[in-house]
Amino acid sequence: MEALDLARWQFGITTIYHFLIVPLSIGLAYLIAFMQTMYVYKKDDRYKRLTKFWGKIFLLNFAVGVVTGIMQEFQFGMNWADYSRFVGAVFGGPLAVEALVAFFLESTFLGIWLFGWERLSKKLHLACIWLVALSATVSAFWILSANSFMQEPVGFELVNGRAEMTSFFALLMNKQLWVEFPHVIFGALSTGALFVTGISAYKILRRQQTELFKTSFAIGIVLALMSSLLTAFAGHDQAQHLMKSQPMKMAASEALWHSSGESAPWTVIAGIDPKKQANSFQVEIPYALSILSYNKPYGKVPGILELQAQYEQKYGPGNYIPPVRTSFWSFRIMVAAGMAMIGLGLFGTFAVAKGRLERYRFFLKWMIPAIALPYIGNTAGWIMTEVGRQPWIVFGLQKTEAGVSPLVSSGMVATTLIGFSLVYGILAVIFVYLVMREVRKGVEDSAHGDGEGKHGADQPPVAVL
């Protein structure tokens, strides 16, 4: 394989692996902050014990996120030197703010929160975990501002073949950022919520600290339902913006080779043949794509081949069609995962509200593998976002092949690709082992903490002796 192909694989692997960690950090931080808020204001020791339990898992996830983030930046600088030179003057600002301010604040307040139990006042200590959650969100905002520039460049001018920032405010007001950011954050909340409900379901099924984990399940399932619905609405806004900013990505994600008529159906499944530039079959829902694109049953959607002709006139000769199969199926996998999360959230919220959760053991069993749903949805969504932009690394300005490092050989990239994959594999094994160890141990008994408050409903006082 050529260095460009290997660099693409390495970028994809490191980015997806890192993004398995980031959403859980954001979502879990807010859940922990909510649980600690309930402890402070209700003075119920159950919530303190749950806060500490989920806090341990959060710290493990945060540590892995730091390592994978560093490795991602290393491969970025090594494999994509020409791209870095091209956008460095634009990316320098937001990435510096993310590293020096947002991540620094998140790490600092996390340390204070970790060592501040019984040393700070309850409300000051609570403020620390809320600042951790908010800092993680702000950190994501700055990263996404850079990614949004790749999708829709704004606030720049070309000087000597390089993009230079002309308006920092324009970068922050990028329309792409404001449809992408909510979608990512709501998806992160779904990730944290399904993670908590899945582990809680496991403990409930094993009848271990049942009342405690019914509490965390209830909190998680309500957030799972709310955040999944909000993720879907935010994704709808993002799809409508694609019609203006990247219509080729929209057409590829629908395998729409030719422009539609006055109304466009949404294709559920299709037999896609990129060589013939046609579909051998397709199952469609009438009017659905027009509704998705324009909020009304009528509206023309441009096709791949017509857009290819337009791009050739605008950008010159070349192939501007992204991998259609990948764009099409990644979008549908994302949608399917989202619909499954909404369905589970609805049923789980009903079961909790009716006090029947333990009766539905089949549902609790399904909630354990459902931990994977937001990870699948997040990953498929990012694949569509990045692959659907091809052949551009910065849309309309620089092609991916022009961004690769010219002096890095395929052997060099292959070596680091193998090395990174081995390190990631080892990290995954260690992380899963440590998380499962904490899950098996369960929530720490209040007698091993500071001794204040009351015992959880599932732990009679005699159990302390």
C-alpha positions as CSV (number, residue, x, y, z in Angstrom):
1,M,0.0,0.0,0.0
2,E,1.1,3.6,-0.6
3,A,1.9,6.0,2.2
4,L,-1.3,7.9,1.5
5,D,-3.5,4.8,1.9
6,L,-1.7,3.8,5.1
7,A,-1.9,7.3,6.5
8,R,-5.6,7.3,5.9
9,W,-6.0,4.0,7.7
10,Q,-3.9,5.3,10.6
11,F,-5.9,8.5,10.8
12,G,-9.1,6.5,10.8
13,I,-8.0,4.0,13.4
14,T,-6.6,6.6,15.8
15,T,-9.5,9.0,15.4
16,I,-12.2,6.4,15.9
17,Y,-10.4,4.8,18.8
18,H,-10.0,8.2,20.5
19,F,-13.6,9.0,19.9
20,L,-14.7,5.8,21.7
21,I,-13.3,7.5,24.8
22,V,-14.3,11.2,24.4
23,P,-18.1,10.8,24.4
24,L,-18.1,8.6,27.5
25,S,-16.0,11.2,29.3
26,I,-18.4,14.0,28.5
27,G,-21.6,12.0,29.2
28,L,-20.4,10.3,32.3
29,A,-19.1,13.6,33.8
30,Y,-22.6,15.1,33.6
31,L,-24.2,12.0,35.2
32,I,-21.7,12.1,38.0
33,A,-22.3,15.8,38.5
34,F,-26.1,15.2,38.7
35,M,-25.7,12.3,41.2
36,Q,-23.4,14.4,43.4
37,T,-25.9,17.3,43.2
38,M,-28.6,15.0,44.5
39,Y,-26.4,14.0,47.3
40,V,-25.6,17.5,48.3
41,Y,-29.2,18.8,48.2
42,K,-31.1,15.6,49.3
43,K,-28.4,14.6,51.9
44,D,-28.9,11.0,50.8
45,D,-25.8,8.9,51.1
46,R,-26.9,6.6,48.2
47,Y,-26.0,9.3,45.7
48,K,-22.6,9.9,47.3
49,R,-21.7,6.3,47.0
50,L,-22.9,6.1,43.4
51,T,-20.9,9.3,42.6
52,K,-17.7,7.7,43.9
53,F,-18.4,4.4,42.1
54,W,-19.0,6.0,38.7
55,G,-16.2,8.5,39.4
56,K,-13.7,5.7,39.5
57,I,-14.7,4.5,36.0
58,F,-14.7,8.0,34.8
59,L,-11.0,8.4,35.9
60,L,-10.1,5.2,34.1
61,N,-11.7,6.4,30.9
62,F,-10.1,9.9,31.3
63,A,-6.6,8.4,31.6
64,V,-7.0,6.3,28.5
65,G,-8.4,9.3,26.6
66,V,-5.2,11.3,27.4
67,V,-3.0,8.6,26.0
68,T,-5.0,8.0,22.8
69,G,-5.3,11.8,22.3
70,I,-1.5,12.2,22.5
71,M,-1.0,9.4,20.0
72,Q,-3.5,10.8,17.6
73,E,-1.7,14.2,17.6
74,F,1.6,12.4,17.0
75,Q,0.4,10.6,13.9
76,F,-1.3,13.8,12.7
77,G,1.9,15.7,12.7
78,M,3.9,12.9,11.3
79,N,1.7,11.8,8.4
80,W,0.0,15.0,7.4
81,A,2.7,17.7,7.3
82,D,1.5,19.4,4.2
83,Y,-2.0,19.6,5.6
84,S,-0.6,21.1,8.8
85,R,1.3,23.7,6.9
86,F,-1.8,24.6,4.9
87,V,-4.2,25.1,7.8
88,G,-1.8,25.7,10.7
89,A,-2.4,29.4,10.8
90,V,-6.2,28.7,11.1
91,F,-6.1,25.7,13.4
92,G,-3.5,27.2,15.8
93,G,-5.9,29.4,17.6
94,P,-8.7,27.0,18.5
95,L,-6.4,24.0,19.2
96,A,-4.2,26.2,21.5
97,V,-7.3,27.3,23.4
98,E,-8.5,23.7,23.7
99,A,-5.1,22.4,25.0
100,L,-4.1,25.4,27.2
101,V,-7.4,26.4,28.6
102,A,-10.2,23.9,28.3
103,F,-8.2,20.7,28.8
104,F,-6.0,22.4,31.5
105,L,-9.2,23.4,33.4
106,E,-10.7,20.0,33.0
107,S,-7.6,18.3,34.4
108,T,-7.1,20.8,37.2
109,F,-10.7,20.6,38.5
110,L,-10.7,16.8,38.1
111,G,-7.7,16.6,40.4
112,I,-9.3,19.0,42.9
113,W,-12.5,16.9,42.8
114,L,-10.6,13.6,43.2
115,F,-8.6,14.7,46.3
116,G,-11.2,17.2,47.6
117,W,-13.5,14.8,49.3
118,E,-13.9,15.8,53.0
119,R,-11.3,18.6,52.4
120,L,-13.6,21.1,50.6
121,S,-17.1,22.2,51.5
122,K,-19.8,20.1,49.8
123,K,-21.0,22.8,47.5
124,L,-17.4,23.9,46.5
125,H,-16.6,20.2,45.8
126,L,-19.7,19.9,43.8
127,A,-18.8,22.9,41.7
128,C,-15.5,21.2,40.8
129,I,-17.2,18.2,39.1
130,W,-19.6,20.5,37.2
131,L,-16.6,22.5,36.0
132,V,-15.0,19.2,34.8
133,A,-18.2,18.5,32.8
134,L,-18.4,22.0,31.4
135,S,-14.6,22.1,30.6
136,A,-14.9,18.8,28.7
137,T,-17.8,20.3,26.7
138,V,-15.8,23.4,25.9
139,S,-12.9,21.3,24.9
140,A,-15.1,19.5,22.4
141,F,-16.3,22.8,21.1
142,W,-12.8,24.0,20.2
143,I,-12.0,20.7,18.5
144,L,-15.2,20.8,16.5
145,S,-14.5,24.4,15.5
146,A,-11.4,23.1,13.7
147,N,-13.3,20.1,12.2
148,S,-16.0,22.4,11.0
149,F,-13.5,24.5,9.1
150,M,-12.5,21.3,7.2
151,Q,-16.2,20.8,6.4
152,E,-17.0,24.4,5.6
153,P,-14.0,26.8,5.5
154,V,-14.8,30.4,6.7
155,G,-12.9,33.3,8.1
156,F,-9.7,32.9,6.0
157,E,-7.8,34.0,3.0
158,L,-5.2,32.2,0.9
159,V,-1.7,33.8,1.2
160,N,1.2,32.2,-0.6
161,G,-0.7,28.9,-0.9
162,R,-1.6,28.7,2.8
163,A,-4.9,29.4,4.6
164,E,-4.5,32.3,7.0
165,M,-7.2,33.3,9.5
166,T,-8.9,36.7,8.9
167,S,-11.7,36.5,11.4
168,F,-11.6,34.4,14.6
169,F,-15.2,35.4,15.2
170,A,-16.2,33.9,11.8
171,L,-14.6,30.6,12.7
172,L,-16.7,30.5,15.9
173,M,-19.9,31.5,14.1
174,N,-19.4,28.8,11.4
175,K,-22.9,27.4,10.7
176,Q,-21.4,23.9,10.4
177,L,-20.1,24.2,13.9
178,W,-23.5,25.1,15.3
179,V,-25.2,22.1,13.7
180,E,-22.3,19.7,14.5
181,F,-21.6,20.7,18.1
182,P,-25.1,19.9,19.5
183,H,-25.2,16.6,17.6
184,V,-21.9,15.5,19.1
185,I,-22.7,16.6,22.7
186,F,-26.2,15.0,22.7
187,G,-24.6,11.8,21.3
188,A,-22.0,12.0,24.2
189,L,-24.8,12.2,26.7
190,S,-26.4,9.2,25.2
191,T,-23.1,7.3,25.4
192,G,-22.8,8.0,29.1
193,A,-26.4,7.2,29.8
194,L,-26.4,3.8,28.0
195,F,-23.1,3.0,29.7
196,V,-24.6,3.6,33.1
197,T,-27.9,1.8,32.4
198,G,-26.0,-1.2,30.9
199,I,-23.8,-1.7,33.9
200,S,-26.7,-1.0,36.3
201,A,-28.8,-3.6,34.5
202,Y,-26.0,-6.2,34.9
203,K,-25.9,-5.6,38.6
204,I,-29.7,-5.7,39.0
205,L,-29.8,-9.0,37.1
206,R,-27.2,-10.4,39.5
207,R,-29.2,-9.0,42.4
208,Q,-26.2,-7.1,43.7
209,Q,-26.8,-3.8,45.5
210,T,-30.1,-3.8,43.6
211,E,-31.7,-0.6,45.1
212,L,-28.5,1.4,44.5
213,F,-28.3,0.4,40.8
214,K,-32.0,0.8,40.3
215,T,-31.4,4.4,41.2
216,S,-28.5,4.9,38.7
217,F,-30.5,3.0,36.1
218,A,-33.4,5.4,36.5
219,I,-31.2,8.4,36.1
220,G,-29.4,6.9,33.1
221,I,-32.5,5.7,31.2
222,V,-34.3,9.1,31.4
223,L,-31.2,10.8,30.1
224,A,-30.8,8.1,27.4
225,L,-34.3,8.9,26.2
226,M,-33.9,12.7,26.3
227,S,-30.5,12.8,24.7
228,S,-31.3,10.2,22.0
229,L,-34.3,12.3,20.9
230,L,-32.2,15.5,21.0
231,T,-29.5,13.8,19.0
232,A,-32.0,12.9,16.3
233,F,-33.3,16.4,16.1
234,A,-29.8,17.9,16.0
235,G,-28.9,15.4,13.2
236,H,-31.9,16.5,11.3
237,D,-30.6,20.1,11.4
238,Q,-27.2,18.9,10.3
239,A,-28.7,17.0,7.3
240,Q,-30.6,20.1,6.2
241,H,-27.4,22.2,6.4
242,L,-25.6,19.6,4.2
243,M,-27.9,20.4,1.4
244,K,-26.3,23.9,1.3
245,S,-22.7,23.2,2.4
246,Q,-21.9,19.7,1.0
247,P,-24.7,18.5,-1.3
248,M,-22.4,15.8,-2.7
249,K,-22.1,14.2,0.7
250,M,-25.9,14.2,1.1
251,A,-26.3,12.6,-2.4
252,A,-23.6,10.0,-1.7
253,S,-25.2,9.1,1.7
254,E,-28.5,8.4,-0.3
255,A,-26.8,6.7,-3.3
256,L,-28.7,9.2,-5.3
257,W,-26.9,9.0,-8.7
258,H,-29.4,11.3,-10.6
259,S,-31.2,14.3,-9.3
260,S,-34.7,13.6,-8.0
261,G,-37.9,15.0,-9.3
262,E,-40.1,17.4,-7.4
263,S,-40.2,15.0,-4.4
264,A,-37.4,12.8,-3.3
265,P,-37.9,9.4,-1.6
266,W,-35.6,8.1,1.2
267,T,-33.8,4.9,0.3
268,V,-33.9,2.3,3.1
269,I,-31.6,-0.2,1.4
270,A,-30.0,-0.4,-2.0
271,G,-27.8,-2.5,-4.2
272,I,-25.0,0.0,-5.0
273,D,-22.7,-0.5,-8.0
274,P,-20.1,2.3,-8.0
275,K,-18.6,1.1,-11.3
276,K,-21.9,1.3,-13.2
277,Q,-22.8,4.4,-11.2
278,A,-26.3,2.9,-10.5
279,N,-28.3,0.9,-8.0
280,S,-29.4,-2.6,-9.0
281,F,-32.4,-2.3,-6.6
282,Q,-33.6,0.0,-3.9
283,V,-36.4,0.1,-1.3
284,E,-37.7,3.6,-0.8
285,I,-40.0,5.6,1.4
286,P,-41.8,8.2,-0.7
287,Y,-41.3,11.9,0.1
288,A,-39.1,11.1,3.1
289,L,-35.8,12.6,1.7
290,S,-37.5,15.8,0.8
291,I,-38.9,16.0,4.3
292,L,-35.5,15.3,5.7
293,S,-33.9,18.0,3.5
294,Y,-36.6,20.7,3.5
295,N,-39.2,19.9,6.1
296,K,-41.8,19.5,3.4
297,P,-42.8,16.6,1.1
298,Y,-41.7,18.4,-2.1
299,G,-38.2,19.6,-2.8
300,K,-35.6,18.5,-5.4
301,V,-32.4,16.9,-4.2
302,P,-29.4,17.1,-6.6
303,G,-27.8,13.8,-7.7
304,I,-24.2,12.6,-7.6
305,L,-23.5,12.7,-11.4
306,E,-25.0,16.2,-11.8
307,L,-22.9,17.5,-8.9
308,Q,-19.8,15.8,-10.3
309,A,-20.3,17.9,-13.5
310,Q,-20.8,21.1,-11.5
311,Y,-17.6,20.4,-9.4
312,E,-15.6,19.8,-12.5
313,Q,-16.6,23.2,-13.9
314,K,-15.8,24.8,-10.5
315,Y,-12.7,23.0,-9.4
316,G,-11.3,21.5,-12.6
317,P,-11.1,17.9,-13.9
318,G,-11.1,15.2,-11.3
319,N,-13.2,12.6,-9.5
320,Y,-15.3,14.4,-6.8
321,I,-17.5,11.4,-5.9
322,P,-16.8,10.0,-2.3
323,P,-17.0,6.3,-1.6
324,V,-20.8,5.9,-2.0
325,R,-21.2,2.5,-0.4
326,T,-19.4,3.6,2.8
327,S,-21.3,6.9,3.0
328,F,-24.7,5.2,2.4
329,W,-24.4,2.4,4.9
330,S,-22.6,4.3,7.6
331,F,-25.5,6.8,7.6
332,R,-28.1,3.9,7.9
333,I,-26.1,2.2,10.7
334,M,-26.1,5.5,12.6
335,V,-29.8,6.0,12.1
336,A,-30.6,2.4,13.1
337,A,-28.5,2.7,16.3
338,G,-30.3,6.0,17.2
339,M,-33.7,4.5,16.7
340,A,-32.8,1.5,18.8
341,M,-31.7,3.8,21.6
342,I,-34.9,5.8,21.5
343,G,-36.9,2.6,21.6
344,L,-35.0,1.3,24.6
345,G,-35.2,4.7,26.3
346,L,-39.0,4.8,25.9
347,F,-39.5,1.2,27.3
348,G,-37.0,1.7,30.1
349,T,-38.5,5.0,31.2
350,F,-42.0,3.4,31.2
351,A,-40.7,0.4,33.3
352,V,-39.1,2.7,35.8
353,A,-42.1,5.0,36.1
354,K,-44.4,2.0,36.7
355,G,-42.0,0.4,39.2
356,R,-41.8,-2.8,37.1
357,L,-38.1,-2.7,36.1
358,E,-37.1,-6.0,37.8
359,R,-40.0,-7.8,36.2
360,Y,-38.6,-7.2,32.7
361,R,-35.5,-9.3,32.9
362,F,-35.4,-9.7,29.1
363,F,-35.2,-6.0,28.8
364,L,-32.4,-5.8,31.4
365,K,-30.5,-8.4,29.5
366,W,-30.8,-6.4,26.3
367,M,-29.5,-3.3,28.0
368,I,-26.1,-4.9,28.6
369,P,-25.2,-5.2,24.9
370,A,-27.0,-1.9,24.3
371,I,-24.0,-0.2,25.8
372,A,-22.5,-0.6,22.3
373,L,-25.3,1.2,20.5
374,P,-24.0,4.8,21.0
375,Y,-20.5,3.7,20.2
376,I,-21.8,2.2,16.9
377,G,-23.8,5.3,16.2
378,N,-21.0,7.7,17.0
379,T,-18.5,5.8,14.9
380,A,-20.8,5.4,11.9
381,G,-21.6,9.1,12.1
382,W,-18.0,10.1,12.0
383,I,-17.2,7.7,9.2
384,M,-20.0,9.3,7.1
385,T,-18.8,12.8,8.0
386,E,-15.2,12.3,7.1
387,V,-15.5,9.8,4.2
388,G,-18.4,11.7,2.7
389,R,-16.2,14.8,2.3
390,Q,-13.7,13.0,0.1
391,P,-11.7,13.7,-2.0
392,W,-11.3,16.9,0.1
393,I,-9.4,17.2,3.4
394,V,-10.5,20.8,3.5
395,F,-13.6,21.1,1.4
396,G,-13.0,23.0,-1.8
397,L,-9.5,24.0,-0.8
398,Q,-7.2,21.1,-0.4
399,K,-7.5,17.4,-1.5
400,T,-6.5,14.6,0.9
401,E,-3.7,13.5,-1.4
402,A,-2.2,16.9,-1.2
403,G,-2.1,16.9,2.6
404,V,0.0,13.9,3.2
405,S,3.7,14.2,4.4
406,P,5.9,14.0,1.3
407,L,9.0,12.6,3.1
408,V,7.3,9.9,5.1
409,S,7.6,6.5,3.4
410,S,5.0,3.7,3.4
411,G,7.3,1.6,5.6
412,M,7.4,4.3,8.2
413,V,3.7,4.7,8.3
414,A,3.2,0.9,8.4
415,T,5.6,0.6,11.3
416,T,3.8,3.2,13.4
417,L,0.4,1.8,12.3
418,I,1.3,-1.6,13.7
419,G,2.8,-0.1,16.8
420,F,-0.2,2.1,17.5
421,S,-2.6,-0.8,16.9
422,L,-0.7,-2.9,19.4
423,V,-0.7,-0.2,22.0
424,Y,-4.4,0.4,21.5
425,G,-5.1,-3.3,21.8
426,I,-3.2,-3.4,25.1
427,L,-5.0,-0.3,26.4
428,A,-8.4,-1.8,25.5
429,V,-7.7,-5.0,27.4
430,I,-6.4,-3.1,30.4
431,F,-9.3,-0.7,30.4
432,V,-12.0,-3.4,30.1
433,Y,-10.3,-5.4,32.8
434,L,-10.1,-2.5,35.3
435,V,-13.7,-1.4,34.6
436,M,-15.0,-5.0,35.1
437,R,-13.0,-5.2,38.3
438,E,-14.7,-2.1,39.6
439,V,-18.1,-3.3,38.4
440,R,-17.6,-6.7,40.3
441,K,-16.6,-4.8,43.4
442,G,-19.7,-2.7,43.2
443,V,-20.5,0.5,45.2
444,E,-18.3,1.0,48.2
445,D,-20.2,0.6,51.5
446,S,-20.7,3.9,53.4
447,A,-18.8,2.4,56.4
448,H,-15.7,2.5,54.3
449,G,-16.2,6.1,53.4
450,D,-16.6,9.0,55.9
451,G,-19.3,7.4,57.9
452,E,-21.8,10.2,57.4
453,G,-25.3,9.9,56.1
454,K,-27.6,6.9,56.1
455,H,-27.1,3.4,54.7
456,G,-28.4,2.6,51.2
457,A,-31.7,0.8,51.2
458,D,-30.2,-2.4,50.0
459,Q,-27.6,-2.5,52.8
460,P,-29.0,-3.2,56.3
461,P,-26.9,-1.8,59.2
462,V,-25.8,-5.2,60.3
463,A,-23.9,-5.7,57.0
464,V,-21.4,-3.1,58.2
465,L,-20.3,-5.2,61.2
